[in-house]
């Protein structure tokens, strides 16, 4: 099953930037946007406007037709979507040490996009508070995880779950001595 178009675009920007040996900061300067915005786009945390996307592609010195070649949505899917563990895509997010993400699948649904991943947190995993342009659902598969929201903290154990607005600054912390893992579902609303 193919990923949603927006996720494909995010991944392609990151791939092309790395191929050209351009840092996030350099790309931000070339496209006249903030470093944070580039990082959020590459990590599927926000969706750029069309004009910003075009500026970023031009800053990467790539022809628009070449950039969008092979990016497409699969319109003939079955009602049941299956992805085997061996097909999970590993990826990284910004400023995160000890975080191992595996994308299970991403599917576009009327008026929204759902992105489903497995997150493994090593005992010493750290990252700053982040925001995501999505509602987030977390299900703890293994371990004990503390979620920080600004000054509030919530502890979740295996089998516990949580749904929240990702626009609230947040970050998880593994409270155990072994790797903790969770199922994470992002619900991105279509921007009008």
C-alpha positions, 0 to 999 in steps of 0.5 A: 500500500502506498503512503498518503501523498502528503507523507510522500512529499515530506519524505521526498523533500527530506531525501532530496535535501540530503542527496544535495548535502543541504542542511535544514538551515540552508534550505530554510534560508534558500526558501525564505522560511524558518528552519522550524517550518522545514523541520516540521514539513520533513517530519510530517508535523505540518502541511505547507501551503502550495506557494511555500512548497513550490519555494522549497522545491525551487530552493532544492533546484529540482524541476517541479515535474521531476519532484512530483514524478511517481507521487500518487494516491492509490485509488483502488484499495480494498476495504481491508488494509494490511501491512506486514511487520517486515514492510514497516518503514523506519524513519527519524524525527527531529531533535530526538535521540533514542526514538525509533519510529516505524510507519505502519501505514498512512491512509487518506480519509475524507476530510482527514489523513490518518498516519499510524506508527509504532514508537519505541522509546529507549530508557534514555530517550530525550527530545524537547516538547513538540507540537503536531498539526494533528490529533494523536492517539497513543496505545502503550504496548510495552513499558511505562511512559510519562507524557509531559504537556507543558507543566502537566505529566501523565503516566501510562502503563501497558494497555493504557491509551490516550487521545489529545490535540497534538498542537499542545506542546508534548513529549514522552519519557520512558520511565523503565529500564527497558525499551517501551513501545507504543502504537501512535495514530495521528489524525490530520485534518484537511486544511481548507 
